Amino acid sequence: MPDTTPAIFGMRAEKGRWGLVALGLIINLCLGSIYAWSVFTAPLAAHFTEVLGRHVTAGEVLLPFSVFLAFFAIAMPLAGKYIERYGPRNVTIVGGILTGFGWLLASTVSSVEALYIVYGVIGGLGVGITYGVPVAVATQWFPDRRGFAVGLTLLGFGFSAFITANIAGALIAAYGVMTTFRIFGIAFIVLLVLSALPLRFPPAGWRPAGWTPPPPGSGSAPACECDRGTMLRTGTFYGLFACYFIGCLAGLTAISIAQPVGTEVAGVSAALATALVGFFAIFNGLGRPVFGSLTDRITPQKTAMLTFALIAVASLLLWLVPGVPSYIIAFAILWGCLGGWLAIAPTATASYFGTCDYPRCYGVVFLAYGAGAIAGPQVAGFIRTASGTYLGVFPLVAALAVVGFIIAWLLMRPPSRVPAPEKEKEEGL
C-alpha cells in the first residue's frame, strides 16, 4: 500500500509543519510593522511642512494608524470564507500584495488625506486579509499543540515593532521617510508572496502520528464542529467575545499610553520611557507562545482567568503604588497579557467550535480586537482630559478585569448544548 502521509518541505508532516509556523512568523513580522508607526510621525510631519509647504497636526499624522487598524479589523471577518474557498496560498498572495502596495503608494502621496487612503485603507485591508491565514494553517496542522503553534506564529506580530522600528529609523535617517515607505513596500511584497507559496491545509482527517484526540468537550477538543451561524447561537461565543474585548482593551490601552504614563506617572525621562516601550514589546511577543502553551495545558478558560487576575493585580499595583518599579512591572504584564489574548482567542475558537468553518468563525471573534483597539485609547484619553492624569485609567482596567474573570468562569467553557445547524440562505461574510 502506498504511503499517503503528507510531506512538507520534503519531511514527514509531523516535522515539516514547523516550517509552516516559521513562515507564519515571517508573515506576521511584516504585518506587525504597523506598530512601528510612531517612528514615522515626526519625519512625516516634517516632510509635509518643509517639502510640501503644508502644516499638519499630530492628530492628522496619527490618523492613518487608526484608519489602518479599523480596516484591519473589518477585513478579518470578510476574508474568512475566502481562505477556505481559495486556499491559504492565494489569499496570502492577494493580501500581501495589497499590504506592500499600501506602503509603496504611501511614498507617492502629496497630501495627508491621500495617506489615509493608500496606507490606511489599502494597507489595512491587506493586513486584515492576510492575518487570519497563518493562524488558520497552524490550527489545522497542530491539533495536538494548537495553542503553542498559534502563539509562535503570532510571535512575529508582537516582535515586529521592536525589529521594524529600528530598521525604519535607520532608513529614514539615511534616505528619508518617503524612500523608506518605498523600500518597506517592495520588501513586504517580496517576503509575503514568497512566504505564501508553501502554505496549505492538511488533508481531511489528517492527524499527527501517535496522537489520540482528547474526549470531545474536554477544553482541548471541540464538543462539535460548528459553522459560524451555529457558533453565534451559543453562550460560549458571547463569553469568549466579551473576554477577548476586555483583554484587548486593557492591553491596547497600555500600548497607547505607555510612554506618557512613564513620564507623567512614574517620573522617568522621555528617553527611558521610549526605550522601555521596546522592552515591553518583548513581553508582548513572548506572551503569545507562553499563554498559547498554557491554553493547551490548562484549557482556554483557566488561562483566560489567569490573564484577568494578572491584569487586575498589575493595574492595582500601579494605581496604589505609582513609581518606576511598579510602572515597569505593570506594563510588562499588561503588554504580555495582550499578546496572550492574541493566542488564547484563536485557540479557544478552534477548541470550542472546531475547524470546519474556522476562518469565518475566528473572523467574527476577532471583531472584539477591533472594538478594544477603538475603545481603549479613547477611554484613556477621556480620563486624562477629565482628571489631568492617566492614573485613573488603572482602577477602571482592574474593575474590567474582575468582570472578565467572572465572565470567563461562567461562559468560557465548551458548549454544553449546541443548537442544530441551520443552512444559511446566503454565504454571508
C-alpha positions in Angstrom: 0.0 0.0 0.0 1.5 3.4 -1.0 2.4 5.9 1.8 -0.3 8.6 1.9 1.3 10.6 4.7 1.6 14.2 3.6 5.1 15.6 3.2 6.1 19.2 3.9 9.4 20.6 2.7 10.4 17.0 1.9 9.8 15.9 5.5 7.1 14.0 7.2 4.3 16.3 8.2 5.0 16.0 11.9 8.4 17.7 11.4 7.7 19.7 8.2 4.7 21.5 9.7 7.1 23.5 11.9 8.3 25.1 8.7 4.8 26.5 8.2 4.9 28.0 11.6 8.2 29.7 10.7 6.6 31.1 7.6 3.7 32.3 9.6 6.1 34.1 11.9 7.8 35.8 9.0 4.4 36.9 7.6 3.5 38.4 10.9 6.8 40.2 11.2 5.8 42.0 8.0 2.2 42.6 9.0 3.0 43.9 12.5 5.1 46.8 11.2 2.0 48.9 11.8 3.0 49.1 15.4 6.2 51.0 14.4 4.1 53.9 13.0 5.2 56.2 15.8 8.7 56.2 14.2 7.2 57.8 11.0 5.1 60.5 12.6 7.7 63.2 13.2 9.5 62.7 9.8 6.2 62.7 8.0 5.1 66.0 9.7 8.5 67.5 8.7 8.1 66.2 5.1 4.7 67.8 4.7 5.8 71.1 6.3 9.2 71.5 4.7 8.9 69.8 1.4 5.2 70.3 0.5 4.6 73.5 2.4 1.6 72.2 4.4 1.4 72.3 8.2 -0.2 69.1 9.7 -1.1 68.5 13.2 0.0 65.5 15.3 -3.6 64.1 15.1 -3.6 64.2 11.3 -0.3 62.3 11.1 -1.6 59.7 13.7 -4.9 59.2 11.9 -3.5 56.8 9.3 -2.6 54.4 12.2 -6.3 54.4 13.4 -7.7 54.0 9.8 -5.3 51.1 9.2 -6.4 49.3 12.4 -10.0 49.9 11.6 -9.8 48.4 8.1 -7.6 45.6 9.5 -10.4 44.6 11.9 -13.1 45.0 9.3 -11.3 42.8 6.7 -10.6 39.9 9.0 -14.2 38.5 9.1 -14.8 39.4 5.5 -11.8 37.4 4.3 -12.7 34.3 6.4 -14.7 32.4 3.8 -12.1 33.0 1.0 -9.3 31.3 3.0 -11.3 28.0 2.8 -12.5 28.6 -0.8 -9.3 29.7 -2.5 -6.7 28.3 -0.1 -4.2 29.9 2.2 -1.6 30.4 -0.5 -3.8 32.5 -2.8 -5.3 34.6 -0.1 -1.9 35.4 1.4 -0.6 36.5 -2.0 -3.5 38.8 -2.5 -3.3 40.3 1.0 0.5 40.5 0.8 0.4 42.5 -2.5 -2.2 44.9 -1.0 -0.1 45.3 2.1 3.0 46.1 0.1 1.2 48.4 -2.2 -0.2 50.3 0.8 3.3 51.1 1.9 4.6 51.6 -1.7 1.8 54.0 -2.7 2.4 55.9 0.6 5.7 57.0 -0.8 4.0 58.9 -3.6 1.4 61.0 -1.7 1.3 64.7 -1.7 -1.4 65.2 1.0 -2.1 63.6 4.3 -5.6 62.8 3.2 -4.2 60.6 0.4 -2.2 58.8 3.1 -5.4 57.8 4.8 -6.5 56.0 1.6 -3.3 54.4 0.3 -1.8 53.4 3.7 -4.8 53.3 6.0 -7.4 51.7 3.7 -5.3 49.7 1.2 -2.6 48.6 3.7 -5.2 47.9 6.4 -7.3 45.7 4.1 -4.1 43.8 3.0 -3.1 43.0 6.6 -6.7 42.1 7.5 -6.9 39.7 4.6 -3.6 38.1 5.4 -3.6 38.0 9.2 -6.0 35.1 9.6 -4.2 32.8 7.2 -1.2 31.7 9.3 -3.5 31.2 12.3 -5.9 29.0 10.3 -2.9 27.0 8.9 -1.5 26.5 12.4 -4.8 25.4 14.0 -5.3 22.7 11.4 -1.8 21.3 11.3 -1.4 21.3 15.1 -4.5 19.7 16.7 -2.1 18.3 19.3 -0.3 21.6 20.2 -2.6 24.2 18.8 -2.1 27.0 21.3 1.7 26.8 21.2 1.8 26.7 17.4 -0.6 29.7 17.1 1.4 31.6 19.7 4.7 31.0 17.8 3.0 32.0 14.6 1.8 35.3 16.1 5.1 35.9 17.9 6.2 37.8 14.8 3.4 40.3 15.1 4.3 41.1 18.7 8.1 41.4 18.0 7.6 43.3 14.7 7.7 46.8 16.2 10.9 46.0 18.1 12.6 45.0 14.8 10.9 47.2 12.1 11.1 50.4 14.2 14.9 50.2 14.3 15.1 49.4 10.6 12.7 52.2 9.8 14.7 54.7 11.9 17.9 53.8 10.2 16.4 54.0 6.7 14.7 57.3 7.4 18.0 58.8 8.7 19.8 57.6 5.6 17.3 58.0 2.8 14.3 60.0 4.1 10.7 59.0 5.1 9.2 58.6 1.6 12.1 56.3 0.3 11.6 54.2 3.5 8.0 53.7 2.6 9.1 52.5 -0.9 11.7 50.1 0.5 9.3 48.6 3.0 6.6 48.2 0.4 8.9 46.4 -2.1 10.3 44.2 0.7 6.9 43.3 2.0 5.6 42.3 -1.4 8.6 40.0 -2.0 8.6 38.5 1.5 4.9 37.9 1.7 4.5 36.4 -1.7 7.4 34.0 -1.3 6.3 33.0 2.2 2.8 32.3 0.8 3.9 29.7 -1.7 4.3 26.7 0.6 1.1 27.4 2.6 -1.6 24.7 2.5 -4.1 22.9 4.7 -3.7 19.2 5.7 -5.8 16.6 4.0 -9.2 16.0 5.5 -9.0 13.8 8.6 -5.2 14.1 9.0 -3.8 13.8 12.5 -0.2 13.6 13.8 1.2 10.1 14.1 0.7 8.6 17.6 -1.7 11.4 18.7 -5.1 10.5 20.0 -7.7 13.3 20.2 -8.9 14.1 23.7 -12.6 13.5 24.6 -15.0 16.0 23.0 -15.7 19.0 25.2 -12.6 18.5 27.4 -11.4 22.0 26.7 -8.8 21.0 24.1 -11.1 19.2 21.7 -14.3 20.7 20.3 -17.6 19.3 21.5 -18.8 19.8 18.0 -17.8 21.2 14.6 -19.8 24.4 14.3 -20.3 26.7 11.4 -20.4 30.4 12.0 -24.2 30.6 12.3 -24.2 27.8 14.9 -21.4 29.4 16.9 -23.4 32.6 17.1 -26.2 30.8 18.9 -24.1 29.6 21.8 -23.4 31.4 25.1 -19.8 30.3 24.8 -19.3 32.6 21.8 -20.5 35.7 23.7 -18.4 34.8 26.7 -15.3 34.4 24.5 -16.1 37.7 22.6 -16.6 39.7 25.9 -13.4 38.3 27.4 -11.4 39.0 24.2 -12.7 42.5 24.2 -11.8 43.2 27.8 -8.3 41.6 27.4 -7.6 43.6 24.2 -9.0 46.9 25.7 -6.6 46.6 28.7 -3.6 45.7 26.5 -4.2 48.2 23.8 -4.8 50.9 26.3 -1.4 50.1 27.8 0.2 50.2 24.4 -1.3 53.6 23.5 -0.2 55.3 26.8 3.0 53.5 27.7 5.3 56.4 27.0 3.3 59.3 28.6 2.5 57.2 31.7 6.2 56.6 32.2 7.0 60.3 32.1 3.8 61.7 33.8 3.1 59.0 36.4 6.4 57.1 37.0 8.6 60.2 36.5 11.1 58.6 34.2 12.8 60.6 31.4 11.3 60.7 28.0 14.3 58.8 26.6 14.0 56.0 29.1 10.2 55.8 28.6 10.7 55.4 24.9 13.4 52.7 25.4 11.1 50.8 27.8 8.4 50.6 25.1 10.8 48.4 23.2 11.3 46.4 26.4 7.5 46.0 26.8 7.2 44.8 23.2 9.4 41.8 24.0 6.7 40.7 26.6 4.0 41.3 24.1 5.7 38.9 21.7 6.6 36.3 24.3 3.1 36.4 25.7 1.8 34.7 22.6 3.6 31.3 22.8 3.6 31.3 26.6 -0.1 31.8 27.1 -0.8 29.7 24.0 1.1 26.8 25.5 -0.8 27.3 28.8 -4.1 27.2 26.8 -3.1 23.7 25.6 -2.2 22.6 29.1 -4.8 24.1 31.4 -7.7 24.9 28.9 -8.7 28.3 27.5 -11.0 29.1 30.4 -8.4 28.8 33.1 -5.8 30.6 31.0 -8.2 33.5 30.4 -9.0 33.7 34.2 -5.2 33.8 34.9 -4.7 36.7 32.5 -7.5 38.7 34.1 -6.0 38.1 37.6 -2.7 39.3 36.3 -4.3 42.4 34.6 -6.1 43.3 37.9 -3.0 42.9 40.1 -0.8 44.9 37.6 -3.4 47.7 37.4 -3.9 48.0 41.1 -0.1 47.9 41.7 0.4 50.9 39.5 -2.6 52.8 40.9 -1.8 52.2 44.6 2.0 52.4 44.4 2.9 54.6 41.5 6.6 54.6 40.7 9.3 53.3 38.4 9.3 49.7 39.6 5.5 49.3 39.6 5.4 51.0 36.2 7.9 48.6 34.6 6.3 45.5 36.2 2.7 46.6 35.5 3.3 47.4 31.8 5.3 44.3 31.2 2.4 42.3 32.5 -0.3 44.3 30.6 1.6 44.0 27.3 2.3 40.3 27.9 -1.4 39.6 28.6 -2.4 41.4 25.3 0.0 39.1 23.5 -1.5 36.2 25.4 -5.0 37.0 24.3 -4.0 37.1 20.7 -3.1 33.4 21.1 -5.8 32.4 23.6 -8.8 33.7 21.4 -7.9 31.9 18.2 -7.0 28.7 20.1 -10.2 28.8 22.1 -12.3 29.3 18.9 -10.9 26.1 17.5 -11.1 24.3 20.8 -14.8 25.2 21.3 -16.2 25.3 17.8 -13.8 23.1 15.7 -12.0 23.9 12.5 -14.6 23.1 9.8 -15.5 26.8 9.4 -12.6 28.2 11.4 -11.6 31.2 9.3 -15.2 32.7 9.3 -15.7 31.8 13.0 -12.5 33.4 14.2 -13.1 36.4 11.8 -16.2 37.2 13.9 -14.4 36.6 17.2 -11.6 38.9 16.1 -14.0 41.9 15.9 -13.5 42.1 19.7 -9.9 43.1 19.0 -11.1 45.9 16.7 -13.6 47.1 19.4 -10.9 47.1 22.0 -8.5 48.9 19.7 -11.0 51.8 19.3 -12.4 51.9 22.9 -9.2 51.5 24.9 -7.2 54.5 23.7 -10.4 56.7 23.6 -11.2 55.8 27.2 -7.7 56.6 28.3 -7.7 59.9 26.5 -11.1 60.9 28.1 -9.8 60.1 31.6 -6.6 62.0 31.0 -8.6 65.1 29.8 -11.2 64.9 32.6 -8.8 64.3 35.5 -5.5 65.7 34.3 -3.7 62.3 34.8 -3.6 58.8 33.4 -3.6 57.3 36.8 -7.4 57.0 36.8 -7.2 54.5 33.9 -5.9 51.7 36.1 -8.7 51.2 38.6 -11.1 51.1 35.7 -8.9 48.5 34.0 -8.8 46.5 37.2 -12.5 46.6 37.6 -13.0 45.4 34.0 -10.5 42.6 34.6 -12.7 41.4 37.5 -15.7 41.4 35.2 -13.7 39.5 32.6 -12.7 36.9 35.3 -16.4 36.3 36.2 -17.5 36.1 32.5 -14.7 33.6 31.8 -15.7 31.5 34.8 -19.4 31.5 33.8 -19.3 31.3 30.0 -15.8 30.4 28.6 -16.3 26.7 28.5 -17.2 24.1 25.8 -20.8 24.5 24.7 -23.0 22.1 26.7 -25.8 22.1 24.2 -25.2 23.2 20.6 -28.1 24.4 18.6 -28.9 22.4 15.5 -27.2 23.9 12.4 -29.4 25.9 10.1 -28.4 26.0 6.5 -27.6 29.6 5.6 -29.6 31.0 2.8 -26.6 33.1 1.7 -23.0 32.6 2.3 -22.7 35.9 4.1 -19.3 37.1 5.3 
